[in-house]
Amino acid sequence: MILLKNGLFVDPGTGTEGIRDVAIDDGVIIKIAESIDSSEYDNPMVYDCTNLIIGPGLVDIHVHFRDPGFTHKEDIYTGAKAAIRGGVTSVVLMANTKPVVDNVETLEYVLNKGAETGINVHSCAAVTTALKGEELVDFDTLLKHGAAGFTDDGIPILNENIARAAMVEAAKYDTVLSFHEENPEYIENNGVNKGKASAYFGIGGSDREAEISMVKRDVQLAMETGAKINIQHISTAEAVEIIREAKVKHNAKNIFAEATPHHISLTEDDTITHGTFAKMNPPLRTEADRRAIIDGLCDGTIDFIATDHAPHTNEEKGKHITEAPSGIIGLETSLKVSYNTLVSQEKMSILQLFCKMSYNPAKLYGICAGELAIGRHADIVVFDPNSTAYVNQFVSKSQNSPFENNKITGDVVMTICNGKILYNTLSEQ
């Protein structure tokens, strides 16, 4: 039995924010109150959470564990450890593994291995066979075997007829499609913004129109078909405005969008500073784009914060800027970076932050998470908003982060999933 005392309790499910004690037993929350006497229970493990935040475990709906096929970068076990260190208790994995998650056998491999990690591992299936953008997978069969949704993440679906057909299927089965929005027609060198950064490296870079054109198309298709879609890792002010217009002007309740912690905290200047360790698709763009994404999160245009945790080896990232793979790890830094950027520096409340990182993503995929209520599974993160430390040790198998060696305020001090303490730096009272 676990008793957390005197923490700032944040529950986006009920909108509650205040000092509370939380009692956990047999995997579930059994009591929430302003004060709980430890003598009510036999030999509880008591932790003083004074000046700490008690929130729902994070739900990250955009994660790459590289398993099967690329386990030299990450595997399901090491990825889960990284999630635990960052307070993430539920993940939705992407399908661009080897083999691709476009069949039942690979899907079940991922889910069965994920069930051994201690956290809640879900996985999308691919939208198209082998991610080729030519033929739809069997939505019905994959959903029946546990697919959380569908995405060809990493590769845009360029064929409009295939994108439309996928949306028709998604609407039929009331499932989610997540779209990687980068049209290669506008990209000479991916991962680096066309502008200041591309000029610095002397390359063509990735033009913003690569994202804008695809978002415009898919938002329109979603309004026509009624499909539930998620625009992944948004990077441009124009794309934010397209989604805002769909939601406000057209009342489109089936269109969602996510932002990453790096796109709200970094710009193309950081690509110049950190090189390949700040190369990702879509790339870091301008300060105006960063501000627009923050505004979109604060006004509800953007619904989720998700990491796009994308591990690569130091050897791979050590290549020339045009040859190194795109992507950075993010599970271990997502809460601290997002808290610093949005709560400490901006106008977002801690309650809103947990909506973006726990409640909203759980609702999108129908995951039983993101809320703290009596009788629910105890998936909890305890966060210290005042601790300050350098980011220099990662649990992930890979280390490709532009935040490495940065001094960042705030850190996860405890992660509980299904009532079990999986990570803890607090002393028992």
Secondary structure, 3 states (H helix, E strand, C coil): CEEEEEEEEEECCCCEEEEEEEEEECCEEEEEECCCCHHHCCCCEEEECCCCEEEECEEEEEECCCCCCCCCCCCHHHHHHHHHHCCEEEEEECCCCCCCCCCHHHHHHHHHHHCCCCCEEEECECCEHHHCCCCECCHHHHHHCCCCCEECCCCCCCCHHHHHHHHHHHHHHCCEEEECCCCHHHECCCCCECCHHHHHHCCCCECCHHHHHHHHHHHHHHHHHCCEEEECCCCCHHHHHHHHHHHHCCCCCCEEEEECHHHHHCCHHHHHHHHHHHCCCCCCCCHHHHHHHHHHHHHCCCCEECCCECCCCHHHHCCCCCCCCCCCCCCCCHHHHHHHHHHHCCCCCHHHHHHHHHHHHHHHHCCCCCCCCCCCECCEEEEEEEEEEECCCCCCCCCCCCCCCCEEEEEEEEEEECCEEEEECCCCC
